[in-house]
Amino acid sequence: MLNEWINDDYLLDSYISKINRLYNNAKPFQHFVFLDFFNESKLKDLKKAVLKEKFERIDKDLFSFSQTKELLNSKNKFIKDFYKFLSSKEFIDFIHKVSGIKLDSNIDMHSHIFSDTDYLLFHDDVVESRGVAYVINLSEDFSSVDGGKLQLYDINNAFSPSKEIIPDFNSFVLFTVSKNSLHSIEEVKSKKKRITISGWFHGR
Amino acid sequence: MVVNPDYMDPKNLLDISKLYNKNDPKNIMLNSILQDKVFNLLSNKVSNSIFSSKFDPCKYRYSIASCKELDSFFYGVYFDSLVKNILSIKKYNIIYGLRKFQSSDFTLLHDSGSSDVDGIDFIMDLSKTSDRNGGYINYVNPKGELLHIVTKPNSLSFVKRDKGSLYYVKYINHKQFDPIILIFGTIVKS
């Protein structure tokens, strides 16, 4: 099942071991950014399916964005298949090998759209059993000037991000959820839409 | 006179007080509170103050300054008249602070830190322009949003804050060019 959805290059044992080392040594906290991670054709179909879902606008002190409900409940067959893949034993094992975090089969999955001026301020994601956070980037034309970057901070020096990740299409970001995983989504500063699927692998 | 004479007329003050008490939660925004000349002088003075940054990623980002000229207003007879006639409070203490909000500044609900006591908040807007791209003030309690305030230059708002309610200043987005300068204060009965 893995090679139906994932770029074969990432499935070599030697490569996974190397990624695991990079993940564990990453600064400011454990993370890794996979580029060209999914089967591109499938991901484009997934994006089309997700954009047919209903998005609800949410404005709070911490954020402004539009969000779907939990995609587990989607009636779309393509989204159901993807959810099944993401929560499969094979894929959870893959995430475990990369992160070193013991996980169960529980995942969360939502899609978000960040439009011009939308943002998500500093937070660490720590809630109950969340083990590893993931972000699948579906926007196809973002550059640095458009904003919308995932920003990772050193908790002891959060004045500016230690790392910024542009939401490139078909990139897959993982990071370990802990009290150190301070991050934010930079405000979108153009008419482009930052579209993602994101959530958490649970466990520990 | 420093204050717009309309706000010193006893009949007007009575009407304003009735409106304040009728609103739920109790609140009122007094527009054009200062005479134009006084507002422009004060706004210029405040804008030229030296601000220093305050930043805690999980609570707030804005700048603060002190301005002695503000004391003469908030501890003077005109403000006292507003408090006594609109809020019906005879003896009280106030604390206040001057804050400047620019693009990417914000406060989160944790910041106001006064949910455990009742009080009356006041917010005075000394900004030079009325452009607002974020920067509005939301009062909330555990049940949801209570009040949404979009301040205007030269306005003074009073809000009765019950135990358990908090406010935040909405993130100021990249479209905001001019700073939003606000005075936040609290009136506590003594």
Interface residues (C-beta under 8 A of the other chain):
Chain A: D59 D61 L62 S64 T117 Y119 L121 F122 H123 G147 Y153 A158 F159 L182 S184 E187 K189
Chain B: F55 P57 C58 S104 F106 T107 L108 L109 N133 G134 N138 Y168 K170 Y171 N173 H174 K175
